[in-house]
Each structure stands twice: as C-alpha cells, then as structure tokens.
Amino acid sequence: MSEMRFTKDHEWIKVEGDQGTVGISDYAQHALGDVVFVEVPEPGRTIAKGDEAAVVESVKAASEVYSPVSGTVTKGNQAIVDQPGLVNESAEDGAWFFKLTLSDPAELADLMDRAAYDAYLATLE
C-alpha cells in the first residue's frame, strides 16, 4: 500500500510506481459540506503541478481541485460525477477525482505525509 501525500490546499495523492491517484482530503469535504457537483479532467490532458484539474461544488461553495504533481491524466472518476455525494462519504478512498501518470516524481518531495498534514491542520483551527 502506498503512502498518501497531502498539499496545503487539501488535495491528496497516492502513488504506485509512476501512477498517482488524486482526491480531496476528509478535512476539505467537511469544510465544503454536502457536495452536489463534481467535474473531473479528461483522460489525455496534461497538467502541471498546481494547475486547476477538477471542480467540486457544494451547497456552500465551489472550489477548484489542484493537481499536487505534474503529469498526464489517465482516468477521471465517473462515479463521483454521477453521484457527487460519494465525496462526502469516502473522500480519502473511493471518491478519488482522477488518476495520472507522473512526469516528475521528484515533485512528491514537496508534499506532506499524514503526520505533517495533521500538524498543518492543527494550525488552522
């Protein structure tokens, strides 16, 4: 099982080999409230680290989902497009937003592990 890494914008990435799976953290889905709309990137799209890659809208707000690393999208999660509420139910598991092939694995070094992310969240409260 690969380790999850987190951004300060509350995205996570789980990497296996050169493949990454990206979603939003449990903290982010709690902050958003009930998710009512999700847009995911098309396969084949090339995105740079920090680029807007997806959109998530709740009853309270709309928010961009930024890519934690650079790469090429291999798959968007159609399940959360069809059932946006899944993001609230399983933000850090089944409700991932997209998968990509990493173009620069060294970018992972800039991301936080779970302990560092939890410590970062504590500074927000």
Secondary structure, DSSP 8 states (H G I E B T S, - for coil): ---EEE-TTSEEEEEETTEEEEEE-HHHHHHH-SEEEEE---TT-EE-TT-EEEEEEESS-EEEEE-SS-EEEEEE-HHHHH-TTHHHH-TTTTT--EEEEES-GGGGGGSB-HHHHHHHHHHH-
